[in-house]
């Protein structure tokens, strides 16, 4: 129910407004007891404010991976990842050997083998063969710092 305009002013978001309209419609078309309707109104208000707080909290969290996503994007080009992968926003070849990397943050697995978490991605980028010997992704000598930045960029792809 919360929205993007939740700053200290607690503005009503379009989602919250829609919920209130539904509530008013229910109030005028039902024979429910007034106490029930008041409880319903308070619940909707509380949910709207709670969602607003969650939105602000999510904005304050550091990016997944803990690195620099802009540097990660540059590193992807330097390591030549687009030679094998199709990567949104990248110039150059659109490889088809590896999986496309769009929506990487939403994927359940890395390489079809390992749970997709920032920590696993960092390790995968440094040594993919340790997770799945013989897979098509070569060890490129990615440093721990580079892997952290690349992971942070990949987790922006939603």
N, C-alpha and C positions, 0 to 999 in steps of 0.2 A: 504494500500500500504506500510505502514511503517513496520519495522521488528524489530528483537531483537538486531540488531547491529546499533542502532541509536545514540550512544554516541556522544560526541562533535565532532568527526571526520566526522559525516554525511556520513558514508559509504553507498553505494548503496546496498539495500537489494535485494534478489531474486525477491520479488514481484514488486519492483520498476523497476528492470531490465526487467522483463517480460512486464511491461507496456510500457517501452521505445521501446522494440522490436515491440510491436503491433503498436506503433506510427510510427516507421520507415516503417513498412510494409504498413500502411495506406498512408504514404507520397509517397511511390513509386508506389502504385497501384491506386491512386485516381487522379482526375483532380481538386480537391478542390483548391481554391485560396491560395497562400502562406501565406497570413495573417491569414487565418483560421487555417492552420497547425501550424503556430507559436503560436497562441493563445492556441491551443490544447496542444502543448508541454509545454508551461508555466503552464497551468492548471494542467497537470499531475505532473510536478515538484513541484508545490505548494501543491498539495494533498499529495504527497509523504513526503514532509517535515513536513506538518501538522500532518500526521499520526505518524511520528517519534516523534514529540513532545508529542502527546497524549500517546504514549507507555511509554515514560520516566515519564510522569506525573502519569500514572497508577501505575508504579513500586514504586513511592514515597509515594503513599497513604498507610495509616496504614491498617492493616487487618480488615475486616468487624467484628464488635463486639467489637473491641478495646482491646481484651484480648490477652492471650498467647496461641497460638494454640497447642504448644507442651504440655503445662500443661493441656489444654483441653482434649487432647487425653488420657493422664493418668487418668484424672478425669472420663472420660467415662468408663474406665475399673473399677475404684474404685466404681462408682455408680452401676456398673453391667448392663449398658445399652445394652450390647451385649446379655444379657439373653433374651431380647425381640426383638432386632433389629439386622439385618445383617449390619455390619459396615466395610467398606473397611480398610484393614490394621490391623484389630483387631484379636488377638488370642482368642481362647476359643469358646464358643457356638455361633452359628449363629441363633439367635432367629427368629421366624416367626410370633410372636404375633403382633408386631408393624411393620410399614413399613420399608423397607430397607432404610438406610440413605446415600447410594451412591448418588452422584449428588445433595446433599441437597441444595447447593448454587443455583442451577438452578430451583428449584421447586417454583411454584407459591404460594402454601399454606402449612401451618403447620397443620398436622392432618386433612387436608381436610376442615378446618374451617376458618383459620386466614391467612391473607397475610403474606408471608414469608419475613420478614425483620429482621435484627439483633435485634432491640428493642423488637419486638414481640417474637422472639425466646427466648431471655433472660427471658421474663416474662413467656412464656410457660413452660420453663424448671423449673422455680420456683413453678409454680402452674398451671399445665395443666387443672385441673378440673375447674378453674375459667373461662376458655375459652369455655369449652364443658363439662358440668357436666355429669358424668357417662361414659366418654370415658375410654378406656382401660389403658391409661397411669396414673400410680399412682403418687401422690405427694411424692417425694423422699427426701424432705428437702434440695434441692439444694440451696446453698447460692448465693447471688447476684454476688459475685466475681467468684465463680465456674461456674455459669450460663454464665457469660461473656466469660470465657475461653473456655467452651464447645462450645458456639455459634461460637466463632472465629475459633475453629477447624472445626466445621460442615460446615462453610462457605468456607473452603478450599476444600471441596469435590465437585468438578465440573465435 
